[in-house]
Amino acid sequence: MENSSPKARRIKRRIGTVPRLVLALFIVTSGVLGLVVLQVSQTFGQRSVALVRQNLVDEVAEYERAIGTSTSSNVFIYSKTYLIEHQLNSQKSIVIAIVGHPILGSTGSQGVLPDGPIKNLVYHFPTTTKVLTFSALGVPYLVVATPILISGRPFGVFIATADLSQEITQMHQMLVLVLFEAAIALLFTMGSGYLLLRRVMKTVGGITNAAIGIADGDLSRRIDYSGATDEVGTLAKTFDEMLNRLDEMMEGQKRLLSDVSHQLKTPLTIINGNLELIARSGQVLSQDNIESFEAAKEEITFMSHLIDQLLLLGRTMERDFILRGPVDFRSFMADLYSSSVVIADRNWQYQEPPDLVVEFDAAKVRGALLNLVENAVKVTQMNDVIEISATTRGSVLEISVSDSGPGVPTGMEDAIFARFARGSQPYEKGAGLGLSIVDAVAKAHKGCVVLEVSPYGGARFSMLLPLVMAEIPDGDYEL
């Protein structure tokens, strides 16, 4: 039994599955492409700097070969000759500082000489080769400095520098290109992923809509899938085959129920007619025969009522079971109360309902509520309380029958709504179909039945229906 209200069962609007999956794909793909772009840019930058560094190291090695085994007296001359004869590109510059001699520098070295790191190397010769980076006037430089050794002692320093502006510019250009390619790849992935997911989810959506239609009682719903024979296609076709078998089974059940019910009504009618003839014949019957006669009449009445309930239950499976129409709710409730008080001598209570004109199947709802009233009569005695009330709660119309009886035994709250289910109390004879019919009528209206403890200590059964207002001319409604 489903005890949630129609409002609680309402399907909330939310972001669809396809947008959520595409968003997830976008996040994952963006993360992966971002890591790839970061790795590529770092690798490119490191390789570019490593190449420049190797070029500077080669400059150092070439200088060392040029001066050969020079002595302290002629190393300055060799160095000066090296700078004159050695050709450098515009990115490189060389600074040579030798003890007791002026500082030598290639073209462009004037821009780096005033800077702290170069100045420090010139006046404080390093003992080993050093590699460092610095910026001068906003220009990044890479520096390789190596000591000039004469007889194993530092006699000066050879400093090779390279302007890294071109490498940084190339790295930025490469980064822009990689980002552009990553964006193209991301757009292609999103587009193809969206189309693929739309195709898959369209079929899944068809299955969902068919399932919703089945839940609403429409067993004729089908997907009619005609796409590729993949996993999704197989699922759709299998779902249709299942619906076909389910529809056939339900139709067979309805036919069986209807045929059996009609076949049973005929002999019961004949038996009842014969009993009526005996009653009108004027024959004098013994007391035992009279009791047997009355017992037979009672059983026939019970069986006829049971067959009518079975037929009604069979009809609840049909799509046109509910015939909605405008209902003057206050008059409807007054008529229900008037029909109830004549059933048995009880302490009947009635709460005035709201003055509304609503829309539902008055005959089916009235029959279901009378089933609740009859159940309340069965579990109560003279002067026990039975209350009929109705109210609105937001978009829900609530009609309740409360009693002061023993209530529903613990653990049977759900079982009592099953067909042919009967409580453990010594109630009057019943078929156990009344609450099943009430539940079926409520669900056919997109509502439900709720069981609670009544204010009088017994049970309180409430039929919750969607509150659908009807706008019609005065007088054109059902009672």
Order of alpha helices (4+ residues) and beta strands (2+ residues): alpha-alpha-alpha-beta-beta-alpha-beta-beta-beta-alpha-alpha-alpha-beta-alpha-beta-beta-alpha-beta-beta-alpha-beta-beta
